[in-house]
Amino acid sequence: MRKASAAAKIPLGSPRARARALRWAGLLTASAALIAIGNLSNLMAPGLKYAVAAGEGQRPGIHLIPLDAPLAERHVYPPGIAVGNFDGAYTMATLYKSGVFPGNKVALWGSEAGALKAQNYPLDEFVYVLEGDLVTVDADGTRREFHPGDSFVIPKGWAGTWDMRTRFKKIIVNF
């Protein structure tokens, strides 16, 4: 046998039932008013849609990431980062910079074969390997190999070696 719910036990004409009905009517009225105000503001200011988090005006569109963009930005790691005969030179193409979080970006990065040493990686970085072969060795001795199609995250503070066995190209997302 089913038990009756507490709502069913309240007589329909009682003050509690009327109070409950008024509360629901008030909530529905308030909801309808908020929806109407939102629609009215869109009619009054059609050019003002939704502001982006950084307050830069209208909501931006999707940003395409061309994986064949030329790596025109030329850089060299400071002394002590490159290992052995590697000169530490690399190229980049910054494809997108966050308007909300300074330093966050999406980029293509490329280098000839060579090795790098990190003591305290400066930021979190998602990596997707586009070409080349890479061997990393963490400070604790953990060895990993990466090839085209592999992805991983370098956490801020990482220490270890980064050995690019062949020309290497990756897409990075700094966050």
Buried (B, 14 or more C-beta within 10 A) or exposed (E): EEEEEEEEEBEEEEEEEEEEEEEEEEEEEEEEEEEEEEEEEEEEEEEEEEEEEEEEEEEEEEEEBEEEEEBEEEEEBEEEBBBEEBEBEBBBBBBEEBEEEEEBBBBBBBBBEBBBBBEEBEBBBBBBBBEBBBBBBEEEEEEEEBEEEBEBEBEEEBEBBBBBBEEBBBBBBBB
